[in-house]
Amino acid sequence: MSFQLLTVGTAAAGLALVGIVYNSDAAYFMCSALLAVLLVSFISSRLSTRALAWRREVADRVFENDPFTVTLHVANQGRLPLFLVKFGDTVPEHVHTIDSPNFVLPALWPGESVTLTYGARAMKRGVYALGPLRVSVSDPFGVFQRVAGIALPGEAVIFPRPLSLLTDLDEGGTDIRGTISGELALASDSGMDFYGLRDYQPGDELRRIHWPATAHHGKITVIEFERGTSGSVVVVLDTKHGTEYGEGIETTLEVGVRIAASLAHWALTNDGTACLAMDTATEARWEQVDYPDQERRILEALAWAQADGRLPVSAVAEWTAARIPTGAAVILLTAAPDANLPAVVQWLTDANAHVAVLTPEADSFGAAAGLSPEMEHALRIAGARVAAYRRGRGLQEFLNHVLLSRV
């Protein structure tokens, strides 16, 4: 019970008592007026939220830990003004607000609309549903307040942030392209073949400018190359239900997602093709990207990745085999290698594929056991390079060692 309601109710009761004792018409009239105020206030508060129209916009598609903006549009579509409008947004776990998501509008007049914003950041990649919106509207006298929850649609898609890996292919005295992708990687010095000419675009290397064509056409023209397979990578991510270990931000799936994003980014940086295969709750998913400006397709898929698939990693790898670009390295990311994985690896290596199995050690994420020595031995016998990532180790350093074959 609000202080205003207590005050008006007490005053009405007192006037009613005065009217009864002294048979005063004025007291009866004042009591009736106060009761009318209570009735009007009650009806007004109950109808006020129905006059509100809401719309949410989220400036998402950002990397984890980067700020994004949530915009709320509210309008009074009723014929009466609304007073003391309070509302606050609800953010899910792993999302922290930069500005307060709570707002107060002293009055919102008929036909008036207001736009309000607040900033937030997500500590973990994923797709986050925002809301519900908590709304409180008071009557003009502040006697009653109507509180309601509004399930206003809106979601933020947060990309995993790729790690910056070795880009100099001769760094450390080792040709990474040859190490990862085999002899086909050495087909050309640049990993690309001449394709044609096109107009210059921001970001093109100056050494690719074709000066005769530039002089002839009067505009900068560059040489277009056909992309080779020298730096191509196919990442098979294990998303089978029950294969994720750990809690919160530190889980085996999150490590696998970050590795997948980093290797895809590395492949595109080194003139290769980046491919991603994983299972989902409905079907297996395949993404193939040939150019850096298409990288967000893989990042979008990884943002949605959850451990809700039905197929083990061996089945996804087998399903992927027919799609693997020539000369690409196949990277299997799993914290729970299944019994059929060595046979699939053997089949891939017999087909001249270069296979590596990267596994976040489940025991370091709180599981009962990690990669067994027997499984590791079977994978190596089948022809795969095997590298285990232990929680707490620098992931960037780990991946650089993988690219340099120091595993």
FENFEN-V510197 format. One record per helix or strand. SS is the DSSP state (@ for helix, = for strand). FROM is the first residue (numbers start at 0). TO is the last residue. If there is no record, write none. Layout:
# FENFEN-V510197
SS | FROM | TO
SS | FROM | TO
This chain:
# FENFEN-V510197
@ | 2 | 21
@ | 24 | 50
= | 51 | 58
= | 61 | 62
= | 66 | 75
= | 81 | 87
= | 94 | 96
= | 101 | 107
= | 112 | 121
= | 125 | 128
= | 132 | 137
= | 144 | 149
= | 154 | 158
@ | 170 | 172
@ | 175 | 180
@ | 182 | 185
= | 191 | 198
@ | 205 | 207
= | 208 | 208
@ | 210 | 216
= | 220 | 226
= | 232 | 236
= | 239 | 239
= | 245 | 246
= | 249 | 250
@ | 251 | 268
= | 273 | 278
= | 283 | 288
@ | 291 | 303
= | 308 | 308
@ | 312 | 322
= | 328 | 332
@ | 340 | 349
= | 353 | 359
@ | 361 | 364
@ | 372 | 380
= | 384 | 388
@ | 394 | 402
